[in-house]
């Protein structure tokens, strides 16, 4: 891909935003990262060669950025990513996800209507599916505020497509993880293994997730764009993995000997089983490059280094 191709990433200072910026830049794109940055972006390797703009959406200056940079693709990563937080504070989750998405769509319509919109949605829109693997045609029955708000965003994207001709891709991400992620199941368990005499794990251990490394998420998004894909795509490995097997991989990776037990109850808003049908995604030529066992090993190494 030649350097004249421009991509703007909202939420560029976040976990997935960093991986996405890095991947597109390495493949020759001009990248503008818009978001909140924990450190100076120039000191972080994932932002090498990127134009980083400190901005929290909605912001009146965003329209000017679009008009000046004129991206061919906008990857919308801005928003929350926590089911637990959405259950505790649904209004804040609504504002940060739904209002931010609506603002971004409207600025795009006004400033650069020719730009394609790539929305990062979530498998949370499916809720507890009635059958596995879950295809994009499965009914959406969210069981958390986060899932409902992502579904509302998807409907707004469809609105702007039908009424204003917006070209879009909706990527329903399953359980994305990777080095640098400081929340969700892997990080929470690593923290427990480090600090607790006995490790409590929510649920029974038989629950399943479909994990995909953030590097593979970024690669899949670029493929979807370059293959001129349109519509809704599951972004996942296509394999379900039990929580208990992930716990054991983490225990080995951290060389932990702490006893553990399962609570037998699940957190509100969390599904029991996930496995994506990735048939549509594979039409782009996408293949997983980071197997889960290898990814967990890398994550454990990062965690051990990061907490020292």
N, C-alpha and C positions, 0 to 999 in steps of 0.2 A: 504494500500500500504506500503510495507516494506521500510526501510531506505536506502536500496542499490539502489533504483531507483533515478536517478539523472536528474534534469531538469535545463537548463540554460535559463535565461530570458534576452534577449537584450531589452534595453530601460527600464531596471528594476527600474531605479530611477524615472520614470514617474508616472502619475496618475494610469493608468491601470496596469502598471508593478508592482506597490506596492501591489495592491489587488491580483494579480496573484501569486506573490512570497509568500504572506501571506497564501493564500489558499492552495497552494501545500505543503508548509512547515507544516501547521497544519495537513495535511493528510499523513505525514510521509515521504515526499520526501526530498532528499538532494537538496538544491536550491542554485544556483549561480546567483546573480543579477549583470548584467553588464550594466553600464550606467552612467549618471551624477546624482549626489545626491545633493539636495539643502541643506540638513543638514547632520550631521554625521549619517550614517545608523544605528549605534549601539544605537542611542538615539531614533529611530523611531520604534514603536511597530510592524509595518508590516514587518520589516526585522529581527525580533528576530529569531535567529537560522540560518540565511542565510549568505552565503559568498558573500559579496558585493565588487565588483571590479569597481573602478572609471575608466571609459574608454568611449571615444566617437568614434563610428565606422564611417568610416573605420579606423582600427588601426592595425599595423603590429604585435602587440602582441596578437591579438585575436586567431590566429591559435594555438599558444602555450597553451592558456587557454583551447581550445577545446581538444588538445592532452592530457593535464594533467587531466582535469576534466572528460572527456569522457561521455558527457550526453547521455541518452537514448532519451531525448526530448529537442528540442530547441524551445522556444516560442519567436517569433520575434515581439516585440512591438516597436522596435526602429523606429524613423521617426517622421514626423509631423502629426498633427491631426486637422488642421484648414483649412476649405474651404476658409474663408475670406483671410487668409494669402497667400494661394496658388494663389488666383486671383490677389492679389497685387504684389506677387513676385513668379511667376511660376518656374523660374530657381532654386531658393533655395529649393522650395518644391520638384522639380524633383531630385535634388542632395540628399537631406536628406531622401527621400523615395526610389527612384529607385536605385540610386547608392549604398546606404547602403544595400538594399536588395540583390542586385547583389553580393556585396562583401561578405555578410554573407553566401549566397548559395555556392559561390565558396570556401570559407574557410571550409564550412561543407563538401563539396565534397572531398577536399584534405585531411582534418584532421580526420573526423569522418563520413564517408559516410553511416554508418549504423544507424546514429541518425535520428529520425523522425523530420520533420520541420513543426511547426504549425505557419502559417502566419496569422496575424491579418490584414485582409482587411477591407473594408467598404462598406456599402450600397450605398455610393456615386458612385460606379461603375454602378449602375442601372440608375442614372439620374432621370428623370421624367417618372415613369413607366406608361404604357398604361392601366394597370389593377391592381387591388388590390385583395387579398394580393399578394405580389411579391414572386414568387418561384425562386429557384436557377437556373431554366431553362430559366428565363426571359432574354430577350436581354439586353446586357450591353451598355448603351448609356450615358456615363458621360456628365455632363454639367459644370464641374469645372476642373481646372488643378489637384487638389487633387484626384478627381475621376479617371481621366485619368492615373495618376501616380500609383494609387493603382491597376488599371487594368493591367498596364504594369508589375507591380510586380507579379500579379497573373499569367501572361503569362510566366514570367521567372521561377516561381515555376513549372509550367507545363512543361517547357523546361527541367529543371533538373530532373523531374520525368521521362519523356519520353526517354531522352538521357542517363541519368546516374543512373536511378533506384531509385531516391530519394523518400522516403515515406513521404507523406505530408497530412496536413489538412489545408484547407483555411476557415477561419471563417470570414464571412461578417458581421461585427458589425453594428447594427443600432444605435440609439441615446443612447449611454452609458453615465451614469451620476453617481454621488455619492459624499459623503462627501470627501472633498479634491480637487474637481475639480474647478479650478480657470479660467475657460474659458467657451465659448459656452453659450447657451441660458439661463440656470438656473442662472449661475453666473452673466452674463450680466444684467439680469433683477433684481437680488437681489441688485446689485450695484446701479442700477437706482432707485429702491425703497428706498434705503438708502440715496442717495445724491441729487435726483432731486425733485423739487416741483411738476412737472407733468411728468409722465412716458410715453415715446414713445416706442411703440412696432412695430417692422417691420412687414409688411404684413397686412392682414385683420383680423387675429385671427382664420380664418377658416382652415388655413393650419394644416396638421396633421403630427405627428411623432410617431415612435414606440420606446418607452423608455424602457431601461433595466438597472437595477442597476449594478454597477461594481462588486459587490459581486456575482451576478448571472452570469455575464460574466465569472468570474474566475471559478465558479463551472461548467459552461457549457464546458469550455476548458478542464478541468480535466476529465470530463465524456467522451468527444470526444476521448481523448487519451486512457483512460482505456477501452473503448468499442472497441478499435482498429478501429475507424472510418477512412474513407479515402475520399478525394474529398472536395467538396465545401458545406458549411453549412451556412444558415442564423442564426445569433445569435441575438435574439430579444425576446420581450414578445409575439409577435403575435397580439398585440392590437394597434389600432391607437387612438391617443389622440389629440384633437385640441389644438393649441397654446393658445387660449383664456381660456380654462379650466386650463391649466398649470399656466397661469398668475394669475388666481383667486386663485388657491391653494397656490401659492407663496405669494400673497397679504395677505391671511389669516394666513399663517405660519409666516410671518414677522409682522403681526398685523399692516399693513400699511393702511392709509386712503388717500394716494395721488391719485388724479385723473389720469387717463391714457387715451391714445388715440392710435389708430393704424394708421401707416403711409400710408397704402394702397399699398405700393410697397415692393417687396422682394429684398433681397440682391442678387447680381449676384452669380450664382453657387449653390444656395440653391433650392432644390426641393419643390414642392407644397404639395405632399402627400406621406406618407410612411406607409406601414403596411406589415410586413413580413409574409410569409407562413413558419411556423416553424415545419412543419410535419416531415422533416428529423431530425431536432434536437431532437424532442420528442422521436424518436426511441431509444435514449440513456437512456431514463427515466428522462430526464431533466424536472423540474418544477420550475416556478418562486417562489422565496422565499421572495422577497421584492416587494409587490404591490406598484404601482406608488404613491398613496396617502401617504402611510407610508414613502416611500423613500423621497418624497418632504418634509414631516414633519421633517425627520432626517436631510435633507440637510439644511433646514432653521435654525434648531438649531445649526448645525455646522457653518453656515455662521455668525450667530449672535455672536457666541463664537469666531470665527476666526478673526473678524474685530475689536474686542475690544482690 
